[in-house]
Amino acid sequence: MVHQISVFLENRAGQLAEITGILADNNIDLRAISIAETSDYGILRMIVDDAEKTTNILLQGGYILSMTPVLVIAVPDQPGGLVPVLSTLAEGSIDIEYMYSLFLHTDGKAYMVFRVPEEEKFVALLATHGITPCTAEELGLG
């Protein structure tokens, strides 16, 4: 299971630099990052090499956060590589809450992070197409 950390940030300059500085100071490797914002606050979604350590450090620093399981799917790192996964979502009429990519690229594969409301249905449909989600261990995440 891959865990994503979502941190709620106020909209002010320097917030992202602050958090990435905390990660660097604690030798935590950032593997993926996504930012969504509203006029009042932002949500920083990230995958790191040690989610538990990161969560503890950020909570001690007073940040408001949550940890959420997400699916990571390896896709061919080539034009159209994402199409089979997105077609599977369409086939099952499964909505995407959000998606973003990992920094990691290995053996001709790129890695996409998905958050969907019907995770079990999505995993079952992927399996019918010979696609399985990556595990935290496969991605080198602790």
N, C-alpha and C positions, 0 to 999 in steps of 0.2 A: 504494500500500500504506500502510495506517495502522498505526503502531506504538504499542503500549501499553508503558508502563514499570511493572513490578511491583517494589515495594520491600519487603523483609522488615524488619519493625519489631518490636522487643521491646515487650511490653505494659507501657508506663509512660506516665504523664501527660506531655504536652508533645511527644510524638514528631511528631504531625501538625502542630502549630504550628511545630515546628522545620523540617520539610521545606517547608511552604508559605512560611515566611519565607525560606528559601534560594531558592525559585523567585522570590519577589517581589524579593529583593535582586539577582537576576540577570536581571530583566525577562523572565521566562518566564511565558507565559499558560497557565493551567490551563484545559483545555477539558472534561475529564470526570474524575470521581473516584469510586472505589468502595473500600470497606474490608471485608475479611473477617478474622475473628479466631478464634483458638483460645485456649486458656488460657495458652499459652506465648508466642505471637507473633501478629503481624498481617500481613496482606498488603495493601499500599496499591497499587491499580491506578489508573493515571492516563494521560490523553492530554494532551499539551502541544503548544504551537505549535512547539517545536524539540526533538524527542526526542534527537537526538545531543548537543546542548549540555547538556541536562538530565542525560543519562546520564553524560557526562564530569564534570560538576560533582558529582553525587551520589557517583560512584565515588571522586573525589578526597577527598570528605568521609567516606569509609569506610563508606558504605552498601552493603549487599548487594542486588543487583537483577538483573533480567533484562529484555530487550526482546523483545516477542512481537508478531507480526503479528495483527491482528484485523480483522474485517469491520465496516464501518459501513454501515447501511442507512437510507435516508431513508424515513420513513413519514408518511402524512397526520397532521397535528396535530389530530386530532378523535377522538371516541369510536369505538373499533373500528379505528383506523388501523393498529394492530400486528397485527391478526388475519390478514391475508393472509400475512405473513412467518411467523408462528407456525404457520399451517396448512400452509405449504410445508415447514417443518421436520417436522411430523407426517406429512405425505404421504411424505416420504423416510425416515421413522423415524430422524431425526437428533437426537441428544441435544444439549442446550445445556449446556456446561460452566459458563458464566455469561454474564450480559448486564447492561448498564446503559446509561444515556442520556448523551448529550453535553449540555452546557449550551446549545449552539447550536440555535436555532429560526429558520428562514428561509422565506419564501414559503409559509407554511402547512404547513411540514414540520417534524417532529421527527427526531432522529437517534439510532439505537440501535446500541450496540456489541455484537457477538456473538463469542463464542469457542466454536467447535464442533469436535469431533474429525474430522469429515469435511467440511472446508472446500470442497474442489473439487466434491464432490457437491452441497453446499448452493448454491454459486454457480451450478452448472449447472441445478439445479431452479428457482432464482430467475429465471434467464434465460428459462425456459419460461413464466414468468408476467409477463415484461416488467420484471422488477426487477433492477437492477444495483447492486452495492456502490459506495459513494462512494470517490473517490480522496482521497489526502492533499491534493492541490492544490485539489480542489473545496471542501475543508473549511478551507483556509487554513493547513494544517500544513506546516512545513518539514522 
